[in-house]
Amino acid sequence: MLLESIRRPSSEISTIGDIYINHSHIPTCNTLEDIVRPPGIKIYGKTAIPAGEYVIEMLWWEKYKRLMPHLMNVPMFEGVFIHPLNYSKQTDGCIGVGLTNPDVKDAIFHSKETFEKIHALLMQAWNKEAICISIMNCCPVCLKP
């Protein structure tokens, strides 16, 4: 299973993106992350993980008391999960999933419901096929110092 996350340009406090599953042309949901910064620059709790391709393993996360999608081998980061959240202040490098509202900037909504749909798809794929995520920045404008 392949998840593709295409990030939009970062705002002053967050980055919104879209997730596509298995080369779909219609996004499954939106993402919310910290700000995308140039390669090698990391401000703890305020920097999105580097664009790239990562294997996803379903690992137990005590906070949620269940198996959660964990991105493996993320440079300069540890404990990167996909989970529900609404605002970038609720992440320290993780990826939140939900739906955007064009009238509200820097937030996603219906995150728990959206996460449950993604989680169900990942659990169906787990132990049957590799699960990977490809994270892409939409353009150089995404990069902010």
C-alpha positions in Angstrom: 0.0 0.0 0.0 1.3 3.4 -0.9 0.3 6.7 0.7 1.4 9.8 -1.1 1.4 13.0 0.9 1.7 16.2 -1.2 2.3 19.2 1.0 1.1 22.7 0.1 3.2 25.8 1.0 3.7 26.3 4.7 2.0 29.1 6.5 3.6 30.9 9.5 2.7 28.0 11.8 1.8 24.9 9.8 1.7 22.9 6.6 -1.4 21.5 5.1 -1.3 18.6 2.6 -3.3 16.0 0.8 -3.0 12.2 1.1 -3.6 9.9 -1.9 -3.8 6.2 -1.5 -2.4 3.7 -4.2 -2.1 6.4 -6.9 -5.6 7.7 -6.6 -6.3 11.0 -8.4 -8.7 12.0 -5.6 -7.2 12.8 -2.2 -8.4 10.5 0.6 -7.9 13.3 3.3 -5.8 16.2 4.3 -2.8 16.4 6.5 -1.5 18.9 9.1 2.1 19.1 10.0 4.6 21.6 11.4 6.4 24.0 9.1 8.6 22.6 6.3 12.2 23.9 6.7 15.3 23.7 4.5 17.2 20.3 4.7 19.1 19.9 7.9 17.2 22.6 9.8 15.1 21.4 12.7 13.4 23.4 15.5 12.0 20.9 18.0 8.2 20.8 17.9 8.0 23.2 15.0 9.5 21.4 12.0 7.9 19.0 9.6 9.8 15.8 8.9 11.9 15.8 5.7 10.2 15.0 2.4 11.1 11.4 1.4 9.9 7.8 1.4 9.3 6.0 4.6 8.1 2.5 5.6 5.1 2.5 7.9 5.0 -0.1 10.6 2.0 -0.6 12.9 3.4 -0.2 16.4 1.8 -0.1 19.8 1.5 3.5 21.2 0.6 3.6 24.8 -0.9 7.1 24.5 -3.6 5.6 22.3 -3.5 2.1 23.7 -3.5 0.6 20.2 -1.4 -0.1 17.2 -0.7 3.1 15.3 1.0 3.9 12.0 4.7 4.7 12.7 7.1 6.1 10.1 10.4 4.3 10.3 13.9 5.8 10.0 13.0 9.4 9.7 16.2 11.5 9.7 16.7 13.7 12.8 13.3 12.5 14.2 12.0 9.7 16.5 8.5 8.5 17.2 6.8 9.9 14.1 3.2 8.6 13.9 0.1 9.4 11.9 -2.6 10.3 14.4 -5.7 12.5 14.9 -5.1 16.2 15.7 -6.6 19.5 14.8 -3.8 22.1 15.2 0.0 22.1 14.6 0.7 22.7 18.3 -0.6 19.2 18.9 2.3 17.6 17.0 6.1 17.4 17.5 6.8 16.2 13.9 3.9 13.7 13.6 1.3 13.8 10.8 -2.3 14.7 11.6 -5.1 13.6 9.3 -8.5 15.2 8.8 -10.4 17.5 6.5 -9.7 21.2 5.9 -12.2 24.0 6.0 -11.5 26.7 3.4 -12.7 29.3 6.0 -10.2 28.2 8.7 -6.4 28.4 8.2 -3.9 26.2 10.0 -6.3 23.5 11.2 -8.0 20.3 10.2 -11.3 18.9 11.3 -13.1 15.6 11.7 -9.7 14.2 12.5 -10.8 11.3 14.7 -13.3 10.0 12.1 -10.7 10.5 9.3 -8.0 8.8 11.2 -10.3 5.8 11.9 -10.9 5.4 8.1 -7.1 5.5 7.4 -6.3 3.2 10.3 -8.8 0.6 9.1 -7.2 0.6 5.6 -3.7 0.3 7.1 -4.8 -2.5 9.4 -6.3 -4.4 6.4 -2.9 -4.0 4.6 -0.7 -4.8 7.6 1.0 -8.2 7.4 -0.3 -8.6 3.8 1.8 -6.0 2.0 4.4 -3.4 2.6 3.0 0.0 3.7 5.0 3.1 2.6 4.4 6.8 2.5 6.0 9.2 0.0 6.0 12.8 1.3 6.6 15.5 -1.3 6.8 19.2 -1.1 4.6 20.8 -3.7 7.2 23.4 -4.8 10.3 25.3 -3.5 7.9 27.9 -2.0 7.2 25.3 0.7 10.7 25.8 2.1 10.9 28.5 4.7 14.0 29.3 6.9 
